[in-house]
Each structure stands twice: as structure tokens, then as C-alpha cells.
Amino acid sequence: MKNFELMPDVEDAAYAEVSALEGEEIRIEQYNHEASWDCVRHYAYGLGDDNPLFSDPAYGAATPYGDLIAPPTFPFTAFDGAVGRGMPGVQPIYAGTEWRFHRRLRRGEELLAGASFGPVVRTTGSQASDMVIQSALCEYRNGDGELIAEATARTFRVPRRGASTGLAYKVRGETQYSNDELAEIRERASSEFRRGAGSLEGVEVGERLPAVNKGPIGRIDMTAYYMGCPGSPGYKACEVAMKYRRWARESPDLLPTNYDPSYYAERVLPSIGHQDGPAAVELGMPGAYNNGPQRVGWFAHCVTNWMGDGAFLAALDVKLRRPEIFGDLIQIAGVVTEVGGGDAARIKIELQAENQLGERTATGVAEVVLDDYGRVA
């Protein structure tokens, strides 16, 4: 039995309908509403990041912040900007995020998300001959209305494998590693560089950011991430999931508006491809694949490890290029491309993710401000 009933192509009328949404407010179902100790820690651990600045109040109390702070991409846990409105059955797949960070989010602060639909672009890809990129323009504020961050989140809308223009990645089995290889992977991960309270001074163009090592990824990694940040508003259990499916058919006005009602009404939730290999293949992917905002958070992890506690991540733009599937080993590293002067020196960085096959899976650019624990930002 097939998992999914809907296998349409992108149709002109449906594309026009989605394009007309630009500027419309998105009805958000927030997951986290506060940067509590547990919420922040669960999110950081879900990224594989055990930086004590994000998880240990005693460590945070010893810094000039006076408490722990949240990882820069923690606002994903309120709303990740993924959109799949309109075009029933055309699969939403996260494409990346352009972040602009304005201030740090400290433990205990309220987090309020707002968003509207952004531009819609029809394009082609190497694995799908007709696809759409939808965007969401997001703002995140604290309880006093201060702007924490802005994000332009991008989502591919790609016909599934069964459509005539559908996604068609070649199926790929999980990579198997020897005991020696796994021992080496564990050693690299456990000895990962973290600057911590060390000073970020004397940075020069060409300096390399040490890699963060993710994987070999699998269901446990996905489960840990979803403890801190859900995959979509469709991630509900038992009776609540049934209620959402009923609303999709009878009362769609009760649902969050970032996904089409058909998303909730499908026999199998379309996001199951993040957990189930056969379902992922049916969607057109090479195998069960990881979560897009999770991957963006990994890029931020690489930068925060390198920049240390006192610097400020001002901007991050990540573009997801190809799937990362279960069994993949991902390394994310970067290089400094520009160093600006002045009291608040700005450092620009280019980043990329590569899997064990040598394939580039994502790219990014970041901007770091030397602001000495909040003097500027």
C-alpha cells in the first residue's frame, strides 16, 4: 500500500493561488513560548551542542551575562518558518534560512513569533523539472516587544516521485562503518573545538573554523531534535492528531495557516519521510532524511563553537543543496573571508557542509561581531 494518495504536478492555477498569498499573515501555532532552562537545553542537546553557555546556569552566571543564553537559532522552536500552503500534495521540503540577529535571548525571556507569507518563485532543479520556492518572513520578539531576530525561511514545493515532474533522487542505502571508523568518528566528535571564554582576537582572512561532526545520523538524532523543536504543526499524538485530521476536512479555519489542510488530512503525515525510509523514497528522496531547520542550527553550532562566549552572531544565511540521509556523516566547517575594523569588528565567514561521499550538501555565510559580551548587540 502506498503511503500517500496525492501525487500532483505544479499546476498553473495552483501556483497563481499560492503567489497571491504574499503579504498575508501566517497563523502560527507556537511550540515554545519562553527561553526556559529546559527548553533551551533540550534544543541545544537536540543539535548535539553541549555548550555550557546554553545549558548550565552556573556557567552562565559566571559570565557577564549573569545567566545562560539561548543558541542563536533557538527562535526556530517558536516557529521554524516552514510553509506548505496551497498546492495540495506538492511536497514541502525545507530549503534554508536567512537569519538576521539583533540581540541575545536570555534565560526566562518570553519569545513571540510573527510571520507573513513572502515571495513565491517557480523554478527548476537538478532532481525535479518543475518546483516552487515559498518563503515566510518571520519576526521574533521578547515580552517587552524588543526585536530578537528576523528570518526569511524558504521551503521547496516539489512534486513527489509519482508525478510526471516529480522529485527523483536515486535510492541510496545507509552507509555502514567499521568499528575502527566509528571509533575515529567518536574521537573527532568528543574532541571538538570550543573557544568558550577565550578571546577572539587577531582573526585574519583565511583562518579556518574547525568542523562540527554530525552523525552518522539516524532516528535517535531526529528524536532528540524533535524533543527541542518539532518538525511541523502536524507532529501530534493519538487523539490530538486525529482531531487535526478532522479539522482539515471539516474546519480548516482552526488549523495553522502555514500548511495546506491536505497536509494534515493525508492518510500518512507527509513529514514521516524524516523517520521512515520507504515513505521518503515514495516522496522522491534517496532515503529517510534529516530536518532542514536542524541543519541550519548545525551551521550556527559551528560558528558559536569558534567565536566563543563573548562574540555575537549577527547574520547567518544557509542554503540546503541536497538531502542528508540516515547513515550519513556530515562535517560543517568554514573559513574567514573578511575582517572589518573599528570598535565592533565584523568578521565574515563562508561555510559548507560535506557528507562522507565528498558531496557538498549545504552552504552558508555568516557575520560575527566582536562585541565583548554585549557591548554593541
C-alpha positions in Angstrom: 0.0 0.0 0.0 1.3 3.4 -0.9 1.7 5.9 1.9 0.5 9.0 0.0 -2.7 9.5 -2.0 -1.7 12.8 -3.7 0.9 12.9 -6.5 0.1 16.1 -8.4 2.4 18.2 -10.6 2.6 22.0 -10.1 -0.4 23.4 -11.9 -0.6 27.0 -13.2 -3.8 27.8 -11.3 -2.5 26.4 -8.0 0.8 28.3 -8.5 -1.2 31.5 -9.1 -3.2 30.9 -5.9 -0.1 30.4 -3.8 1.5 33.5 -5.3 -1.5 35.6 -4.3 -0.8 34.8 -0.6 2.2 37.2 -0.5 1.8 39.6 2.4 -0.9 37.5 4.1 -0.4 36.9 7.9 0.5 33.4 8.9 -1.5 31.9 11.8 1.2 30.4 13.9 1.0 27.6 16.4 3.9 28.2 18.6 5.8 25.3 20.2 8.0 27.1 22.8 6.9 30.5 24.3 9.7 31.0 26.7 13.5 30.5 26.8 13.4 28.4 29.9 16.4 26.5 31.2 14.8 23.2 30.0 13.6 24.5 26.6 17.0 26.0 25.8 18.9 22.9 27.0 16.6 20.5 25.1 17.1 22.5 21.9 20.8 22.7 22.2 21.2 19.0 23.0 18.9 18.2 20.0 21.6 19.9 17.9 24.3 17.9 19.6 25.6 21.1 21.2 26.5 20.7 24.9 28.0 24.2 25.2 27.5 25.1 28.9 26.6 28.7 27.9 23.3 27.2 26.7 22.7 24.5 29.3 24.4 25.3 32.6 23.1 28.2 34.7 26.1 28.2 37.0 28.4 28.6 34.0 26.2 31.3 32.6 26.1 33.1 36.0 29.9 33.4 35.9 29.8 35.2 32.5 29.0 38.9 32.1 25.5 37.8 31.0 24.8 36.6 34.5 22.8 33.6 33.3 22.7 31.1 30.4 21.6 32.4 27.0 19.9 30.6 24.1 21.6 29.4 20.9 21.1 31.9 18.1 18.7 29.7 16.2 16.5 28.9 19.3 13.6 31.0 17.8 13.1 28.1 15.4 11.4 26.4 18.4 8.7 29.0 18.4 8.1 28.8 14.6 10.6 27.5 12.1 9.1 29.3 9.1 8.4 26.2 7.1 5.4 26.8 4.7 3.4 24.5 2.5 0.3 26.5 1.9 -1.8 25.6 -1.2 -0.9 23.1 -3.9 -2.3 20.0 -2.2 0.0 17.0 -2.3 3.0 19.0 -3.6 5.7 18.1 -1.0 7.1 20.8 1.2 10.9 20.4 1.8 12.9 23.0 3.8 15.3 25.0 1.7 17.2 27.2 4.1 17.0 30.3 6.2 18.5 33.8 6.1 18.8 35.0 9.7 19.4 38.5 11.0 20.0 38.5 14.7 19.6 41.7 16.8 20.1 40.7 20.4 20.7 37.7 22.6 17.8 35.8 24.1 18.4 35.2 27.8 17.0 32.6 30.1 13.5 33.3 31.2 12.6 35.7 28.4 9.3 35.3 26.6 9.5 34.6 22.9 6.8 35.8 20.5 6.8 34.8 16.8 5.0 36.6 14.0 5.2 35.9 10.2 3.7 36.6 6.8 3.9 34.9 3.5 6.7 36.1 1.4 7.6 35.9 -2.3 6.9 32.7 -4.3 9.2 31.7 -7.2 8.8 28.9 -9.7 12.0 27.3 -10.8 13.6 24.0 -11.8 16.1 21.8 -10.0 18.6 19.0 -10.9 16.2 16.4 -9.4 12.8 18.0 -10.3 11.9 19.7 -13.6 9.2 21.9 -12.0 9.2 23.3 -8.5 8.3 26.3 -6.4 10.1 28.1 -3.6 7.8 29.6 -1.0 9.1 31.9 1.7 7.9 33.1 5.2 9.0 36.5 6.6 9.4 35.9 10.3 10.0 38.2 13.3 10.8 37.1 16.9 10.4 39.5 19.8 10.6 39.2 23.6 7.8 40.0 26.0 8.8 43.7 26.0 8.5 43.9 22.2 12.2 44.0 21.6 13.3 42.5 18.3 15.4 39.4 18.9 15.8 38.2 15.3 14.3 38.2 11.8 14.4 35.4 9.4 13.4 34.7 5.8 12.6 31.0 5.7 12.5 29.2 2.4 10.6 26.0 1.5 10.8 24.0 -1.7 7.4 22.7 -3.0 8.3 19.7 -5.1 6.1 17.2 -6.8 6.5 13.7 -5.4 8.2 10.8 -7.2 4.9 9.6 -8.7 4.2 12.9 -10.5 5.4 13.5 -14.1 7.8 16.3 -12.9 8.4 14.7 -9.5 11.5 14.6 -7.3 13.6 11.6 -8.4 16.7 11.1 -6.3 18.4 7.7 -6.8 17.7 5.5 -3.8 20.8 5.1 -1.6 21.2 2.7 1.3 22.6 3.7 4.7 26.4 3.8 4.8 27.9 1.2 7.1 31.0 1.9 9.1 33.6 -0.4 10.6 34.3 -0.4 14.3 37.6 1.4 13.7 35.8 4.1 11.6 33.2 4.6 14.3 35.9 4.9 16.9 37.6 7.6 14.8 34.3 9.4 14.4 33.6 9.4 18.1 37.1 10.7 18.8 36.6 13.6 16.5 33.2 14.5 18.0 34.4 14.2 21.6 37.4 16.4 21.0 35.5 19.1 19.0 36.9 22.6 19.4 35.1 25.1 21.5 36.6 28.6 22.3 34.3 29.2 25.4 35.5 32.2 27.4 38.7 32.5 25.3 39.2 35.8 23.5 38.5 36.1 19.8 41.3 38.4 18.8 43.8 38.6 15.9 41.5 37.0 13.4 42.8 37.1 9.8 41.3 36.3 6.4 41.9 32.7 5.6 41.6 31.4 9.2 39.6 28.2 9.2 36.8 27.3 11.5 37.1 23.8 13.0 34.5 21.4 11.8 31.5 20.1 13.8 30.8 16.5 13.2 27.2 15.3 12.8 26.3 11.6 12.6 26.2 9.0 11.4 22.7 10.4 11.6 19.6 8.3 12.4 16.3 8.1 14.2 17.7 8.8 17.6 19.2 12.1 16.3 15.8 13.0 14.9 14.0 12.1 18.1 16.5 14.2 20.2 16.0 17.2 17.9 12.2 16.9 18.0 12.3 17.0 21.8 13.6 20.5 21.5 12.0 21.7 18.2 9.1 20.0 16.4 9.2 19.2 12.8 5.9 20.9 11.9 2.4 21.6 13.5 1.4 18.2 12.2 3.6 16.4 14.8 0.8 15.4 17.2 0.0 12.2 19.0 -3.0 9.9 19.1 -6.3 11.8 19.7 -4.8 15.2 19.0 -3.5 14.0 15.6 -7.0 12.6 14.8 -8.6 16.0 15.8 -6.2 17.8 13.4 -7.1 15.4 10.6 -10.8 16.0 11.2 -10.3 19.8 11.3 -8.5 19.5 7.9 -11.7 18.1 6.4 -14.4 19.9 8.3 -13.0 23.0 9.9 -9.7 24.1 8.2 -10.1 27.6 9.7 -8.9 26.1 13.1 -5.6 24.9 11.7 -2.3 26.9 11.5 -2.2 28.6 8.1 1.4 27.8 7.2 0.4 24.4 5.7 -2.4 23.4 3.4 -5.2 21.4 5.1 -4.3 18.5 2.8 -1.1 18.1 4.7 -3.0 17.2 7.9 -5.6 15.2 6.1 -3.3 12.7 4.4 -3.5 9.1 5.5 0.2 9.3 6.5 1.7 12.7 7.6 4.0 13.8 4.8 6.8 14.6 7.3 7.1 10.9 8.0 10.0 10.9 5.5 12.2 12.2 8.3 11.7 8.9 10.0 10.7 6.2 7.5 12.8 5.1 4.6 10.1 3.7 2.2 8.0 6.8 2.7 10.9 9.0 2.0 11.6 7.1 -1.2 8.0 7.5 -2.2 8.3 11.2 -1.8 11.3 11.2 -4.1 14.2 11.3 -1.6 17.1 8.8 -1.6 16.2 7.6 1.9 14.9 8.9 5.3 16.3 12.4 5.7 17.0 14.8 8.4 15.3 18.1 9.3 16.0 21.3 7.4 16.0 23.8 10.4 18.1 21.3 12.3 20.7 21.5 9.6 20.6 25.3 9.8 21.2 25.1 13.6 24.2 22.9 12.9 25.8 25.7 10.9 25.2 28.1 13.8 26.8 25.5 16.1 30.0 25.5 14.0 30.2 29.3 14.3 29.4 29.6 18.0 32.0 27.0 18.8 34.6 29.0 17.0 33.6 32.6 18.1 33.3 31.9 21.8 31.1 33.2 24.5 31.7 36.9 24.1 31.2 37.5 20.3 27.8 37.9 18.7 26.4 36.0 15.6 24.8 38.9 13.7 23.7 37.1 10.5 23.5 33.6 9.0 22.3 32.5 5.6 22.2 28.8 4.9 21.1 27.2 1.6 20.3 23.4 1.7 21.6 21.9 -1.6 20.9 18.1 -1.3 19.5 15.7 1.2 21.4 14.2 4.1 20.0 10.8 4.8 20.3 8.3 7.7 23.8 6.8 7.9 25.4 10.0 6.5 28.3 11.6 8.4 28.2 15.4 8.0 31.1 17.8 8.6 30.4 21.6 8.7 33.4 23.9 8.6 34.2 27.4 7.4 36.8 30.0 6.5 37.1 33.7 7.3 36.7 35.8 4.2 36.7 39.3 5.5 37.7 41.2 8.7 36.4 44.7 9.3 37.9 47.2 11.7 36.5 49.6 14.4 35.3 49.2 17.9 32.9 46.4 16.8 34.9 44.5 14.2 32.8 42.4 11.9 34.1 39.1 10.6 32.5 37.4 7.5 32.7 33.7 7.1 31.9 31.2 4.4 30.7 27.8 5.5 29.8 24.5 3.9 28.6 21.0 4.8 30.0 17.9 3.2 29.0 14.2 3.6 31.1 11.1 3.8 30.9 10.8 0.0 32.5 14.2 -0.5 29.2 15.7 -1.7 28.5 19.3 -0.7 25.1 19.2 0.9 24.7 22.8 2.1 26.4 26.2 2.0 26.2 29.2 4.2 27.6 32.7 5.0 27.8 34.2 8.5 28.7 37.5 10.1 30.2 37.7 13.6 30.6 40.9 15.7 33.3 41.2 18.3 31.1 42.9 20.8 32.6 41.8 24.1 29.6 40.1 25.8 27.0 42.6 24.6 28.7 46.0 24.4 27.2 46.6 20.9 24.5 44.0 20.2 
